[in-house]
Amino acid sequence: MSRNVGAVCRLCRREGEKLYLKGDRCYTSKCAVDRRSYPPGQHGQSRKKQSEYGMQLRMKQRLRRIYGVGERQLENYYNAATRKRGITGEVLIQLLESRLDNIIYRLGIGSSRAQARQLVMHGHITLNGHKVDIPSCQVKPGDVVAVRETSRNTPVIKTNIEDAAGRSIPEWLEFNSEKLEGQVKVLPHREQVDIPVEEHLIVEFYSR
């Protein structure tokens, strides 16, 4: 699966929203969206009316970039959401929020989803006491996610925990900063997920 290897700040500028792809930098005055709130490129500042399809496409791309998933992955998540009970768009968000790398990010162990993905792949994380290195692993209510005993003094993890201390953890999660472990209490409702996405446009895009 391809990954973006360019400047991630350009992705936020293209969407016109903070997607928090660069960790703590996004909370400072250095944020590219705060400094230049128009899309990158020579035509970035020109006014252009978007078609209905264009709005749907942009929203789908925005969701992909927020969670760092590929085209095929997102389509698979959508197909899985259509097979579950509930509103398809909300179920889609639940599936993405339940990814292990996203849980690590939400708990503050990773400063961004990209860094959280790397921590998982490098074997720093356990799920229910077992080491797991698959970032897309689905975490269910009651599951316990923790930093491995041998990784608790890793400088980047310690720094992330300290920096995240002033930020609130979503109410559907709980975190023990002494044990460096967290638990998923329930699956989140849509209003508990703070992402700038209109999921009905994504459903319309895939329903064409």
N, C-alpha and C positions, 0 to 999 in steps of 0.2 A: 504494500500500500504506500502511495506517495505521501510525503510530508512536505510542508512548506519549510524551506531552508533560507528564505529571504528575511527581510526586515519585517517583523510581525507588526510593528507600529503602522506600517502601510495598510495592513488589513483592517485595523481599527478605523483609520482615516477613510478607507473605501466604504465602510459601513456607516460612517458618521456617528459612531457610538463607541464608548469605552467597552472593549470586550475583555479587558483584564488579562491580556495574553503575556504581559511582561512582568508579572508579579508586583513587587513594591513600587516600581517606577510609575505604575499607573495611578498611584495615590499621591504623586508629587507633581510639582509644577512643570516637570520635564515631560509629562505626558504629551504625546504628539497631537492627540485630539484637542487638547486644551490650547495648544500653540497654533495649530493649523487645522481648523475644523472643516476643511474641504477635502475632497478626494485627491489622491496623488496623481501626477501626470500633467501634461501640458493643457489638457482640457478639464482639469479638476474644478476650476472655478466657474466654468460655463454653466448656465442654467439649462437643464434638459428635462422635459416632462417624461416620466416613466409610464410605460404601458402596464396593464394589469399583470401580464406575464412577467414583465421586468421586476415588478414589486415582489411577486411570488418567488422568482429566482433569487433576488437579493436576500430575501428572508431565509431561504433554504441555505444559501451560502453563509449567511451570518451564523446560523445554528451550527453548521459544520465547523466553522472557525472557532466558535466558542468552545466546543467540546473536543476539537482536534481530531475529528473522524473523517474518513474518506467518503467519496461518493457512494461506493458500493455498500460500505458500512451503514451509512445513514439510510439508504434505501432498505437495507435489511432490518434496521430498527423500525422503520415505518411499517414494513410488512408485518413485523411481529406485533406492533401496536394495533394494527387493524384486526388481528386475530384475538385480541384481549377485550374483556368487557370494559366499558367506559368510553369517554370521549377520546377519539383517536389522537388528537393533538396533545392532550394532557397526558395520555399514556406514553406517548413518544418522549415527552420531557421527563417523565418518571424513569423510563428505561435509561436515558442518557445520564440522569442524575445518579442512578444506581451503579454506574461504572465505578470500579475500584479506584481508578486514578482521580475521578471527580470527588469521591469521598475523601481521599487523602488531601486534596486541595481544599475542600470545604472545612476540614478539621484544622487546617493551618499547618499541616506537616509539610506540605509543598507550597511554595510561594505562587505557583501558577499550575495550571493543569499539565502543561508540557513538562515542568520539573517534577510534578507528582508522578507522571507517567515514567519518567526516567528513574525515580526512586523505586518504583515497583519493579521495573525491568532489571534493575541492578540487585534485586533481592533484599532490599532493606525493610520490606513490609510483610506482615503475617496476617492471615485471615483465619479466625477461629483457631489460633495457635499453630497454623501450618504456613510455611513460607510459600508465597505465591508470586509469580513474576509475569502475570498476564494482566495488563492494565484494563482491558475490557471486561474482566471478570465481573459478573453481576453480584452485588451485595444485597442480601435480603434483610428484612427486619429481624432484629435479634442477633445478627452477625457482629462479631467483634473484630475490629481492625486495629492493628498495633504496629509500632516500630520494633523491629527485632532487637533482642537484648544486646547483640554485638554491634548494633548500629546506633545506639542511643546517644553516644558521644560524638557522632558525626557532626562536624562544625555547621554544615549547611542546614541540617535538621534542627539543631539547637537554635540557630539564628532565626529560622522560620517560626519556631514556636514562640520565641521572644517577641518577634515583630507582630505576630498574629494575636498576641495577648490583649491588645487594645481593640480588636475587632470581634464582633459577636459571631458565634457559631449558630448555624440554622437550628431552629427549634426541633426539627425532626431528627437531630443528631445530639449525642452527648459525648463529652470528651474529658478524660482524666489526664491533666497535664503532668502529673507526677509519674504515672505509669506509662504515659505516652500511648494511650489506647482510647479508641472511641467506639461507639456502638450506634447502629442505625435503629432508632426507636420505631419509626413507621416510615412508609413511603411518603414523600412530600406531596402536598396538594399544590396546584399550579400557583396559587397566590403566595406560597412559601418559597418559590424559586425566583430569584431576582435576576432574570436575564431579559434584555431588551428584544424580545421576539414575539411576533404575532403568529402563533402556531397554526391558526386556521388557514393562513396563506400558504404554509408549507403543505398542509393536507390538500389544499386546492391544487398546488403544483403537482403533487404525485397522483391526484385523481383525474388529471386531464386525459 
